[in-house]
Amino acid sequence: MIRAVVFDVGECLVDETREYGTWADWLGVPRHTFHAMFGAVIAQGRDYRDVFQEFRPGFDLYEEREKRAAAGQPETFGEEDLYSDVRPALAKLRADGLWLGIAGNQTVRAGRILRRLFSHDVDLIGTSDDWGASKPDLEFFKRVAESVPFEVEEILYVGDRCDNDIRPARQAGMQTALVHRGPWATIQWSTHEARELPTFQVESLQELPQRISQFNAPRR
């Protein structure tokens, strides 16, 4: 049985197009060029933070986040950046009696934004900064499991990346769903890992209620 659903943030709930565009502006490079390099780095299986190094060697993402905040240009997202299926999917899953959570690699500032957006919709909001552990480290998924009041195999973790989300969540003993959007899922979608690892592959979060219902149906 799946009794709890926990969602990743970036490119699962939040469309990060606008935010990565502001990083291109901060670096002083054309947005098209930044996005092209971003895709190339992902396709090579490298850490997305390498993108910044390509344009500015020695780039410290944490330090630059602080500089942006001090300059009045902090990283941010809001209701307008949520994918259109997020609210309907959360409402249906909640109506179906599922326990809901949000947990991703996010800063303290992003955690505050998530709580403002979702505190009435989910039972848990946790970030890597809160827990001192980040994906794909299994310690992150251990923290998720410890925060959910069900057995680990009763948790469905939903994400857009095989490497950061699906593989480690499965290693931790969770069920998984890979959603087809954002650069990572687009690049990884047809790989053997993307086909074989997830419990579900979905094009939209609104597919989850039915897929979970089918999964939970008594076997004959």
C-alpha angles and dihedrals in degrees: 000000000000108000101160134042120199121188133209114226116220113066090355102067100356126054102220096194094108094045095051087048090058089051089055089052091048091052091046096237129126112269092231091055092047092050092047091052090046091057092046093053092049092047089053090055093244129141110274089232087070086075090072091049090056090061100032117018112217092027111165108205095197092049093047091050088057091048091051091050091049089050091053092252103103124168106267146159135184146179090298090061096055117106110253094244095055101086096042092047094049091048093051094045090049091048088052089059099251123149109238135206143169120213128162148134097288139141126247088257091053089048090058091051091049091052091051091050101039112019091112095044105051140038098224137033113180132165136192089247090054093051102033089233129095136196135298087031109103088225087072091057090044087058090050091051091048090053096050117080094222138071115284093246088057092062121093112202113201121202146143100233131072092199101045102027119016102039098047094039089053091047087054089056100257131133112245141207124197114207117208106233141089126043098292097051091042092054096039100038099099097041122114090245093053091050098044108033106054123078085219137013111206135183092203137021087235088072091065100081093056094041091051092047090053091047091051095046114114113266117235 
